[in-house]
């Protein structure tokens, strides 16, 4: 019983963080490339004055309440096509933005088919070759994962680390 009490106390003191998308499916964009992530949104967050480069440590705990936040947003939008249990199919791209002097995280989530679908990979290889380039399977680490549709399978959020909450949401049509 004492052992269990010690373990539970340690977990409470240290804090547990939820990771929905692991680092191997996460790309952290340097501040020079972060503006590329904003091109994914039809209505990007207002008031962005600059960009910064997040570290892996900056992502600790950011997904702790993401599912709760998305549930509220999607209920408001009456979006019924959501399957939040399928996080293993998502990729995450992260850039640092500054709004009103506050550092925030811009995070773009994309369904993995754009990266793993054999036909789409073949198309990317074709276009890379046509442009005289070599296909890079890690292209998603430096270029946004864009899709013209897909609804809530492609969404973006802004996280305010100082408040430990999400402050903005956007999804594809």
C-alpha positions in Angstrom: 0.0 0.0 0.0 2.9 2.4 0.8 4.4 1.6 -2.6 1.2 2.5 -4.4 0.9 5.7 -2.4 4.4 6.7 -3.3 3.9 6.0 -7.0 0.6 8.0 -7.1 2.1 10.9 -5.2 5.1 11.0 -7.5 2.8 11.0 -10.6 0.8 13.9 -9.1 3.9 15.9 -8.3 5.7 15.2 -11.6 2.6 15.4 -13.7 1.6 13.1 -16.5 1.4 14.3 -20.0 -0.7 12.9 -22.8 1.0 12.4 -26.2 -1.5 11.8 -29.0 1.0 12.2 -31.9 4.6 11.0 -31.1 7.7 12.9 -32.0 8.5 10.5 -34.9 5.3 11.8 -36.6 6.0 15.4 -35.5 7.9 18.1 -37.4 9.0 21.2 -35.6 9.4 24.0 -38.1 12.2 26.5 -37.6 11.1 30.1 -37.4 12.1 30.7 -41.0 9.7 28.0 -42.2 6.9 28.5 -39.7 5.0 31.0 -42.0 4.5 28.2 -44.4 2.2 26.5 -42.0 -0.1 29.5 -42.0 -0.8 29.0 -45.7 -2.9 26.0 -44.8 -5.5 28.2 -43.2 -8.2 30.3 -45.0 -8.5 32.5 -41.9 -5.1 32.4 -40.0 -4.9 33.7 -36.4 -4.9 37.5 -36.2 -2.1 39.6 -34.8 0.9 37.5 -35.6 4.0 39.7 -35.4 6.9 37.2 -35.6 7.9 33.6 -35.4 10.1 31.5 -33.2 11.5 27.9 -33.2 10.0 25.6 -30.6 11.9 22.8 -29.0 10.6 19.3 -28.1 10.3 20.4 -24.5 7.9 23.1 -25.6 5.5 20.4 -26.7 5.3 18.7 -23.2 1.7 18.6 -22.1 0.2 20.5 -25.0 -2.0 17.6 -26.0 -3.2 16.9 -22.4 -6.6 18.5 -23.1 -6.7 18.5 -26.9 -9.4 15.8 -27.2 -11.6 17.7 -24.8 -11.1 21.0 -26.7 -11.8 19.3 -30.0 -15.0 17.6 -28.7 -16.4 21.0 -27.7 -15.4 22.6 -31.1 -16.7 19.7 -33.1 -20.0 19.6 -31.2 -20.5 23.3 -31.9 -19.8 22.7 -35.6 -21.9 19.6 -35.5 -19.1 17.8 -37.3 -20.0 14.1 -37.0 -17.1 12.7 -39.1 -14.6 12.8 -36.3 -12.8 9.8 -35.1 -10.6 10.9 -32.2 -9.5 7.4 -31.5 -7.4 7.2 -34.6 -4.5 9.4 -33.5 -2.1 6.8 -34.9 -3.0 8.1 -38.4 -2.1 11.7 -37.7 1.0 13.7 -38.4 1.7 17.0 -36.5 3.6 20.0 -37.7 4.5 22.7 -35.2 5.6 26.3 -35.6 6.1 29.0 -33.1 4.2 32.3 -33.5 4.1 35.5 -31.5 0.8 37.2 -30.9 0.7 40.4 -28.8 4.1 39.7 -27.5 3.2 36.1 -26.3 4.9 33.0 -27.6 2.3 30.5 -28.8 2.4 27.2 -30.7 0.7 26.8 -34.1 0.0 23.1 -34.6 -1.3 21.6 -37.8 -2.7 18.0 -37.7 -3.0 16.0 -40.9 -4.4 12.6 -41.7 -1.5 10.4 -42.8 -2.8 9.4 -46.2 -1.0 12.3 -47.8 2.3 10.9 -46.6 1.7 7.1 -46.8 -0.8 6.6 -49.7 1.2 4.7 -52.4 -0.6 6.6 -55.3 0.1 10.0 -53.7 3.8 9.0 -53.0 4.1 8.0 -56.6 2.6 11.3 -57.7 5.1 13.2 -55.5 8.0 11.2 -56.9 6.8 11.9 -60.5 6.6 15.7 -59.9 10.0 15.7 -58.1 11.6 14.0 -61.0 9.8 16.3 -63.5 11.2 19.3 -61.6 14.7 17.8 -61.6 14.7 17.0 -57.9 15.0 13.8 -55.9 12.0 12.7 -54.0 12.4 13.2 -50.2 10.2 10.9 -48.1 10.7 13.4 -45.2 9.3 16.3 -47.2 6.6 16.8 -44.6 9.2 17.9 -42.1 9.9 21.1 -44.0 6.8 21.6 -46.2 3.2 21.9 -45.0 0.9 18.9 -45.5 -1.7 20.6 -47.5 -5.1 19.3 -48.7 -7.9 21.1 -50.4 -10.6 19.2 -48.6 -10.8 16.5 -45.9 -12.8 18.4 -43.3 -11.8 17.7 -39.7 -9.1 15.2 -40.8 -7.0 18.3 -41.4 -7.1 20.8 -38.6 -5.0 23.5 -37.0 -4.9 24.8 -33.4 -3.0 27.5 -31.5 -1.9 26.7 -28.0 -1.1 29.4 -25.4 1.6 27.8 -23.1 1.2 30.6 -20.5 -2.5 29.8 -20.1 -2.1 26.1 -20.9 -5.1 26.2 -23.3 -6.1 26.3 -26.9 -7.1 29.7 -28.2 -7.8 29.2 -31.9 -9.1 26.4 -34.2 -9.4 26.0 -38.0 -10.1 23.0 -40.2 -10.4 22.2 -43.9 -13.7 22.5 -45.7 
